Amino acid sequence: MAIVAADLVWVLISSALILFMLPGLAFFYGGMVRRKNVLSSMMHSFVAMGVMTIEWVVIGYSLAFGTGNWFIGDLEHAFLRGIDLYSVSGTIPTYAFVVFQGMFAVITPALISGAIVGRAKFSSYIAFIALWGLIVYAPVCHWVWGGGFLTGEALDFAGGTVVHVTSGISSLAILVFLGKRKGYGIDSIKPHNVTLTLLGTGLLWFGWFGFNAGSSLAANEVASLAFITTFVAPAAAGLSWMAIEWMSTGKPTALGFATGILAGLVVITPAAGFVTPMAAIVMGLIAGVICYKAVMLKGKLGYDDSLDAFGVHGVGGITGAILTGVFASVGATGLLLGDSHQLFIQVEGVIITIVYAVVCTLIIGFVLQKTIGFKVSESEENIGLDKTQHGESAYNI
């Protein structure tokens, strides 16, 4: 197939937009932690840009998109073997496709860091994301997008299952090995700078247009649809989160509105190119309420998901994947158009992914805990990870 210049330009721009989401995530998470863990939290996002990029081009891409079998790709493209300047994927050079998909592989494990800030050794975190990228992300990516058993069956336009369900449910699983932060549920553990989180929210939303609309892999009408659904769903989710928080607590918080926007971005990701803008608004309204309830639930159940990675990405991703099977009407048919089978496939894909991600994450966590250790000492936690893990302070004034 011939290269289409407009498609190539759009995919390259979208790839850059997605990479820009990593600093956005760093600000989003960094503003919500305590002052002594700001750099540590932000480094979790930034270091993924190094570790996962190299892993992706060396072996990850091949495992995800190599021919392989129903479960995982083979090593035909390890070290990008068999790909050169003239290789083409669809209407774009294969190098562009490798880069675009690599951005997803980079940001997905970084999302998990929101559940473990202030507790995990930096060296163990690096080992965790490297292993998780190979054992969890690459196979699930292959299942859904790379020719595996869910390809062409489960609808996942831009990563609801591949990105958010895997990272969100893994966030919950890894907490088993870290336990609660010291003072959790007793002391007041408040965000040190919500303005950073608001900045991160804006950067994430900006980059998410590349995340979703870029997944059309072409400058076409589907990209336009994904762009507008990514425009309206977060707006609706932010408003619904703010409304329910306002009714529940009497105050609409900036942090709540920002988190609602993120929930809307997550829920529309699998559906972005499959639903109409009006359906996207409904999905956003639903996401704001469900994710708010999920975040509030952690206080009752007692697990310490520091920055609500499970409550937003896990629950939001599951909700989005299932609602895609309800509202799909563009290029696919969902339950509202009489296709109950598609909803069944969506639920099946979510359940399989949850089970696989939980089991693998627990195994990775167990191995790391028994070998190099995962959690910092109590004294290191008291001092803060900026100093104990990096020898720095975010603020020297």
VEXZA-200723 format. One record per residue (C-alpha): residue in three letters; z, y, x negated. Coordinates in steps of 0.05 Angstrom, whole numbers, padded with zeros to 5 digits, always signed. Layout:
BEGIN
alaZYX ...
END
This chain:
BEGIN
met+00000+00000+00000 ala-00016+00070-00025 ile+00039+00119-00043 val+00049+00175+00008 ala+00071+00238-00029 ala+00111+00266+00030 asp+00150+00201+00037 leu+00165+00200-00037 val+00190+00272-00037 trp+00235+00259+00024 val+00265+00196-00007 leu+00279+00230-00073 ile+00311+00290-00038 ser+00352+00243+00006 ser+00375+00204-00056 ala+00400+00269-00087 leu+00435+00288-00022 ile+00471+00221-00021 leu+00495+00229-00092 phe+00521+00297-00072 met+00566+00261-00023 leu+00608+00234-00081 pro+00635+00303-00100 gly+00643+00314-00025 leu+00684+00251-00019 ala+00725+00271-00080 phe+00743+00338-00048 phe+00755+00305+00020 tyr+00804+00255-00009 gly+00831+00300-00063 gly+00856+00352-00014 met+00895+00301+00026 val+00937+00272-00032 arg+00998+00301-00064 arg+00989+00352-00121 lys+01008+00301-00174 asn+00951+00253-00155 val+00892+00301-00144 leu+00853+00285-00207 ser+00867+00211-00200 ser+00840+00210-00130 met+00779+00250-00147 met+00765+00207-00208 his+00760+00146-00162 ser+00698+00178-00131 phe+00669+00205-00196 val+00678+00142-00238 ala+00640+00102-00185 met+00579+00145-00203 gly+00582+00114-00272 val+00605+00043-00260 met+00564+00027-00198 thr+00501+00061-00222 ile+00496+00017-00285 glu+00517-00045-00247 trp+00464-00032-00194 val+00404-00027-00241 val+00428-00084-00286 ile+00441-00136-00232 gly+00463-00108-00165 tyr+00393-00089-00140 ser+00367-00158-00156 leu+00424-00192-00120 ala+00413-00148-00059 phe+00337-00145-00056 gly+00313-00203-00099 thr+00278-00260-00062 gly+00336-00308-00066 asn+00358-00344-00003 trp+00391-00330+00064 phe+00457-00311+00029 ile+00440-00272-00035 gly+00382-00250-00077 asp+00363-00281-00143 leu+00359-00251-00213 glu+00284-00238-00212 his+00296-00163-00219 ala+00357-00164-00264 phe+00352-00106-00313 leu+00296-00082-00266 arg+00251-00137-00294 gly+00184-00141-00258 ile+00187-00068-00236 asp+00146-00014-00271 leu+00115+00054-00261 tyr+00062+00026-00214 ser+00106-00019-00171 val+00105+00002-00098 ser+00154-00012-00041 gly+00123+00009+00026 thr+00095+00078+00015 ile+00140+00098-00044 pro+00146+00075-00117 thr+00196+00018-00125 tyr+00236+00060-00174 ala+00249+00110-00118 phe+00271+00053-00072 val+00318+00026-00125 val+00349+00095-00134 phe+00357+00108-00059 gln+00390+00041-00046 gly+00432+00050-00109 met+00464+00111-00079 phe+00492+00068-00023 ala+00519+00018-00074 val+00553+00076-00111 ile+00589+00109-00052 thr+00611+00047-00014 pro+00667+00022-00060 ala+00689+00094-00071 leu+00706+00097+00003 ile+00759+00043-00008 ser+00796+00088-00056 gly+00822+00128+00003 ala+00868+00070+00020 ile+00899+00061-00049 val+00910+00131-00078 gly+00975+00142-00115 arg+00987+00068-00127 ala+00931+00034-00165 lys+00920+00029-00240 phe+00856+00065-00260 ser+00833+00006-00303 ser+00846-00042-00245 tyr+00808+00003-00197 ile+00747+00002-00243 ala+00750-00074-00248 phe+00759-00078-00172 ile+00698-00037-00153 ala+00655-00072-00204 leu+00674-00141-00177 trp+00672-00118-00105 gly+00602-00089-00114 leu+00576-00156-00137 ile+00615-00203-00093 val+00619-00164-00028 tyr+00569-00107-00026 ala+00507-00141-00056 pro+00509-00203-00011 val+00521-00164+00053 cys+00466-00115+00034 his+00420-00175+00024 trp+00440-00205+00091 val+00423-00142+00130 trp+00368-00107+00090 gly+00344-00153+00034 gly+00316-00212+00071 gly+00380-00250+00087 phe+00399-00283+00152 leu+00414-00218+00190 thr+00351-00181+00167 gly+00309-00164+00227 glu+00365-00187+00273 ala+00425-00141+00267 leu+00410-00067+00275 asp+00438-00026+00219 phe+00396+00036+00206 ala+00435+00066+00149 gly+00496+00024+00134 gly+00546+00018+00191 thr+00558-00055+00173 val+00534-00055+00101 val+00574+00007+00080 his+00629+00023+00130 val+00651-00044+00158 thr+00653-00075+00088 ser+00691-00017+00056 gly+00736-00003+00115 ile+00760-00074+00126 ser+00767-00084+00050 ser+00812-00023+00049 leu+00859-00057+00096 ala+00857-00123+00058 ile+00872-00092-00011 leu+00936-00060+00016 val+00967-00129+00014 phe+00972-00124-00061 leu+00994-00052-00066 gly+01047-00046-00013 lys+01070+00021+00011 arg+01078+00085-00028 lys+01149+00101-00048 gly+01181+00140+00008 tyr+01127+00123+00059 gly+01155+00129+00129 ile+01218+00163+00102 asp+01196+00224+00061 ser+01145+00275+00083 ile+01080+00259+00047 lys+01034+00317+00064 pro+00965+00337+00040 his+00971+00387-00017 asn+00908+00428-00001 val+00872+00418+00066 thr+00821+00472+00045 leu+00793+00422-00006 thr+00787+00371+00050 leu+00749+00420+00093 leu+00702+00435+00035 gly+00692+00360+00025 thr+00677+00351+00099 gly+00621+00402+00095 leu+00592+00370+00032 leu+00595+00300+00064 trp+00560+00323+00127 phe+00507+00358+00086 gly+00494+00296+00044 trp+00497+00250+00104 phe+00430+00277+00128 gly+00400+00243+00068 phe+00442+00181+00080 asn+00417+00172+00151 ala+00350+00207+00157 gly+00330+00184+00088 ser+00337+00112+00112 ser+00271+00119+00149 leu+00242+00116+00078 ala+00187+00162+00103 ala+00177+00234+00126 asn+00163+00216+00198 glu+00187+00221+00269 val+00242+00169+00258 ala+00270+00212+00202 ser+00272+00270+00251 leu+00309+00228+00302 ala+00360+00205+00251 phe+00368+00277+00228 ile+00385+00304+00297 thr+00431+00246+00316 thr+00468+00259+00250 phe+00472+00331+00273 val+00503+00320+00342 ala+00546+00258+00336 pro+00596+00287+00285 ala+00600+00351+00325 ala+00619+00311+00387 ala+00669+00268+00349 gly+00703+00329+00318 leu+00711+00359+00387 ser+00737+00296+00420 trp+00786+00284+00362 met+00810+00356+00368 ala+00818+00350+00443 ile+00859+00287+00442 glu+00902+00312+00384 trp+00913+00378+00421 met+00935+00341+00484 ser+00979+00293+00444 thr+01014+00340+00396 gly+01002+00409+00425 lys+00964+00433+00363 pro+00891+00425+00341 thr+00895+00415+00265 ala+00841+00430+00215 leu+00852+00362+00182 gly+00844+00328+00250 phe+00778+00363+00265 ala+00752+00346+00195 thr+00771+00273+00203 gly+00738+00272+00272 ile+00673+00297+00241 leu+00676+00241+00190 ala+00688+00190+00245 gly+00626+00215+00281 leu+00585+00209+00217 val+00608+00138+00208 val+00595+00116+00280 ile+00524+00143+00282 thr+00503+00113+00216 pro+00480+00045+00242 ala+00448+00076+00303 ala+00417+00139+00274 gly+00344+00118+00282 phe+00354+00074+00343 val+00387+00120+00395 thr+00370+00185+00430 pro+00408+00250+00414 met+00444+00246+00482 ala+00467+00175+00467 ala+00489+00199+00398 ile+00534+00252+00431 val+00566+00198+00474 met+00577+00154+00413 gly+00609+00213+00377 leu+00656+00228+00435 ile+00677+00155+00436 ala+00687+00152+00361 gly+00733+00213+00360 val+00780+00181+00410 ile+00779+00109+00382 cys+00787+00130+00309 tyr+00844+00178+00328 lys+00880+00121+00363 ala+00867+00075+00304 val+00896+00125+00254 met+00957+00136+00298 leu+00967+00060+00303 lys+00983+00053+00229 gly+01049+00088+00240 lys+01069+00036+00291 leu+01044-00024+00251 gly+01073+00002+00186 tyr+01014-00007+00137 asp+01002+00049+00087 asp+00929+00067+00090 ser+00937+00131+00050 leu+00876+00170+00073 asp+00856+00128+00133 ala+00798+00091+00101 phe+00807+00034+00151 gly+00821+00077+00211 val+00758+00119+00201 his+00708+00076+00162 gly+00731+00008+00185 val+00743+00023+00258 gly+00687+00074+00261 gly+00638+00027+00229 ile+00655-00030+00276 thr+00651+00016+00336 gly+00584+00043+00313 ala+00554-00025+00300 ile+00574-00050+00369 leu+00553+00014+00406 thr+00485+00009+00372 gly+00477-00056+00410 val+00494-00018+00474 phe+00454+00047+00466 ala+00393+00026+00424 ser+00329+00050+00458 val+00282+00072+00402 gly+00247+00016+00366 ala+00299-00033+00394 thr+00332-00048+00460 gly+00407-00050+00473 leu+00451-00071+00531 leu+00435-00009+00573 leu+00363-00030+00573 gly+00380-00101+00592 asp+00383-00135+00524 ser+00452-00167+00521 his+00428-00212+00464 gln+00424-00152+00416 leu+00496-00135+00431 phe+00515-00207+00416 ile+00479-00203+00349 gln+00515-00138+00332 val+00583-00168+00347 glu+00565-00232+00309 gly+00543-00192+00248 val+00607-00150+00249 ile+00652-00212+00254 ile+00617-00249+00198 thr+00621-00187+00154 ile+00694-00176+00168 val+00714-00247+00152 tyr+00672-00249+00088 ala+00696-00181+00063 val+00769-00196+00077 val+00768-00264+00042 cys+00730-00239-00019 thr+00773-00176-00025 leu+00837-00216-00022 ile+00811-00263-00076 ile+00790-00204-00121 gly+00857-00171-00109 phe+00895-00235-00124 val+00858-00247-00189 leu+00869-00175-00213 gln+00942-00176-00192 lys+00955-00240-00231 thr+00916-00218-00293 ile+00918-00144-00309 gly+00961-00121-00251 phe+00940-00074-00195 lys+00997-00028-00177 val+01028+00023-00223 ser+01102+00020-00239 glu+01152+00058-00197 ser+01164+00109-00252 glu+01089+00121-00259 glu+01084+00131-00184 asn+01142+00181-00186 ile+01110+00221-00242 gly+01041+00219-00211 leu+00977+00185-00232 asp+00944+00248-00259 lys+00991+00248-00318 thr+01005+00173-00326 gln+00934+00149-00318 his+00894+00208-00345 gly+00941+00252-00385 glu+00920+00314-00345 ser+00944+00360-00290 ala+00900+00389-00235 tyr+00937+00455-00239 asn+00963+00488-00302 ile+00985+00555-00273 
END
